[in-house]
């Protein structure tokens, strides 16, 4: 996904939506994969259009599908705490997912579904132009960076793609299943917090 510099506009992007609102409108009737059949709402994303920090998860669950917003269920409540622990508010960061429609039974999206949805996410990243991205879990890591990547090996390590620094960490749902993962996530978020602060100070 992150080939070249994702914040740069490619030649084929010339006719693409130039705002998040226009992007949302263009995908509102998307039926590029089978997930469209069972959705109640497309879960586009949530946050300011020029956020410095972006979180990318796997896909919507039941609560997200019903409300049309990412991370509003139990994992979302934990993500809110993680965001607050880093010193941000939810209104300061942008939150999106690999796929915009709920996979049946909250299963992991398959490759065809993810690849059908990836152009929407890629365009979101181009328009938002975040400086930092946190990848939440193995699915986000494998579909954006490397299909063979393991979250246990990559978490806590910065990945540079163009002007964007990317930090993989565990998905909040994994912390609900295994509380021992909370400490590693906190360590990762501290690294993101420190880098975020350096960015802010560099802009002053």
C-alpha positions in Angstrom: 0.0 0.0 0.0 2.7 2.5 1.0 4.6 2.5 -2.3 6.5 5.6 -2.8 5.2 8.6 -0.9 1.5 8.2 0.0 1.0 11.9 0.6 2.0 12.7 -3.0 -0.7 12.8 -5.7 -0.3 10.3 -8.5 -1.2 10.9 -12.1 -4.3 8.7 -11.8 -5.4 10.7 -8.8 -6.1 13.8 -10.9 -9.8 12.9 -11.3 -10.2 11.5 -7.7 -12.1 13.4 -5.0 -10.1 16.2 -3.5 -11.8 16.4 -0.1 -12.8 13.8 2.5 -16.4 14.8 2.1 -16.2 14.3 -1.7 -14.5 10.9 -1.1 -17.2 9.8 1.3 -19.9 10.8 -1.3 -18.1 8.9 -4.0 -17.9 5.7 -2.0 -21.4 5.9 -0.4 -22.8 3.3 -2.8 -19.7 1.2 -3.1 -20.3 -2.5 -4.0 -16.8 -3.5 -4.9 -16.8 -6.6 -2.7 -19.2 -8.9 -1.0 -19.1 -7.1 2.3 -21.6 -4.6 0.9 -24.3 -7.2 1.0 -24.5 -7.4 4.7 -23.7 -3.9 5.9 -26.0 -1.5 7.5 -23.6 1.5 7.2 -20.3 2.2 5.5 -17.8 3.1 8.3 -15.8 5.7 6.5 -13.6 7.2 9.2 -13.7 9.8 12.0 -11.5 12.8 12.8 -10.2 16.1 11.6 -9.3 16.3 7.9 -5.7 17.4 8.5 -4.8 15.3 11.6 -1.1 14.8 12.3 -1.9 11.4 13.8 -3.9 8.6 12.3 -5.0 5.2 13.7 -5.8 2.3 11.3 -7.6 -0.8 12.5 -9.0 -3.9 10.8 -12.7 -3.3 10.1 -16.0 -2.4 11.7 -17.7 -4.6 14.2 -21.4 -4.8 15.1 -21.6 -1.5 17.0 -19.6 0.3 14.3 -21.8 -1.1 11.5 -24.9 0.1 13.4 -23.6 3.6 14.2 -21.5 4.2 11.1 -18.4 5.3 13.2 -15.2 3.4 13.8 -14.2 2.1 17.2 -17.3 2.7 19.2 -17.7 -0.8 20.8 -15.7 -2.3 23.7 -12.4 -2.1 21.7 -13.2 1.5 20.8 -13.7 2.4 24.4 -10.3 1.0 25.1 -8.8 2.8 22.2 -10.2 6.1 23.6 -8.3 5.3 26.8 -5.1 4.6 24.8 -5.6 7.9 22.9 -6.1 9.8 26.2 -3.0 8.1 27.7 -1.0 9.5 24.8 -2.2 13.0 25.7 -4.6 13.4 22.8 -8.3 13.7 22.4 -10.3 11.7 19.9 -11.1 14.9 18.2 -7.4 15.4 17.4 -6.7 12.1 15.7 -8.2 10.4 12.6 -9.4 6.8 12.9 -10.1 4.5 10.0 -10.0 0.8 9.1 -8.6 -1.5 6.3 -12.2 -2.3 5.2 -15.2 0.1 5.5 -17.9 -2.6 5.8 -18.4 -5.2 8.5 -17.1 -8.7 7.8 -19.7 -11.3 8.8 -19.3 -12.4 12.4 -16.5 -9.9 12.8 -14.1 -12.2 11.0 -10.8 -11.0 9.5 -11.3 -9.4 6.1 -9.9 -11.6 3.3 -7.5 -10.3 0.7 -10.1 -9.7 -2.0 -12.1 -7.6 0.4 -9.1 -5.6 1.6 -7.7 -5.0 -1.8 -11.1 -3.8 -3.0 -11.3 -1.3 -0.2 -7.6 -0.2 -0.1 -8.0 2.6 -2.7 -10.4 4.3 -0.4 -8.0 4.1 2.5 -5.1 5.1 0.3 -6.9 8.2 -0.8 -7.9 9.1 2.8 -4.2 9.0 3.7 -3.3 11.2 0.8 -5.9 13.8 1.7 -5.3 13.8 5.4 -1.5 13.7 5.0 -0.8 12.5 8.6 2.8 12.6 9.8 2.3 9.6 12.1 0.2 6.5 11.7 -0.5 3.8 14.3 -1.4 0.4 12.8 -3.6 -1.5 15.2 -3.0 -5.2 14.9 -1.7 -7.8 12.5 -4.4 -7.2 9.8 -3.6 -3.5 9.5 0.1 -4.3 9.4 -0.1 -7.0 6.8 -2.4 -5.3 4.4 -0.5 -2.0 4.5 3.2 -3.0 4.9 3.9 -6.6 4.3 1.6 -9.7 4.1 4.2 -11.7 5.9 4.9 -9.3 8.7 4.2 -10.4 12.3 2.8 -7.9 14.7 4.8 -9.4 17.6 8.0 -8.8 15.8 7.2 -5.4 14.3 5.4 -3.7 17.2 7.4 -0.9 18.8 9.5 -0.4 15.7 9.2 2.7 13.5 8.6 2.1 9.8 9.3 5.0 7.5 7.4 5.6 4.3 8.1 8.9 2.7 7.3 11.6 5.2 5.1 9.3 7.3 6.4 7.4 10.3 4.4 4.3 11.1 4.1 2.5 14.4 2.6 -1.0 14.5 1.1 -2.1 17.9 -1.5 -4.5 19.2 -5.2 -4.1 18.4 -7.3 -3.0 21.4 -9.4 -6.1 21.0 -6.2 -8.2 21.6 -5.8 -6.3 24.9 -9.3 -7.2 25.9 -8.4 -10.9 25.4 -5.0 -10.7 26.9 -4.4 -7.8 29.4 -0.6 -8.6 29.4 -0.4 -6.8 26.1 -1.4 -3.5 27.7 2.2 -2.8 28.8 3.7 -3.2 25.3 1.0 -1.0 23.8 1.7 1.7 26.4 5.4 1.5 25.5 4.5 1.9 21.8 2.2 4.9 22.5 4.9 6.6 24.5 7.2 6.5 21.4 4.4 7.9 19.3 3.7 10.6 21.9 7.3 11.7 22.0 7.5 11.8 18.2 4.3 13.8 18.0 5.6 16.3 20.5 8.7 16.7 18.4 6.6 17.4 15.4 4.6 20.0 17.3 7.7 21.7 18.6 9.2 21.8 15.2 6.1 23.6 13.8 6.3 26.4 16.5 
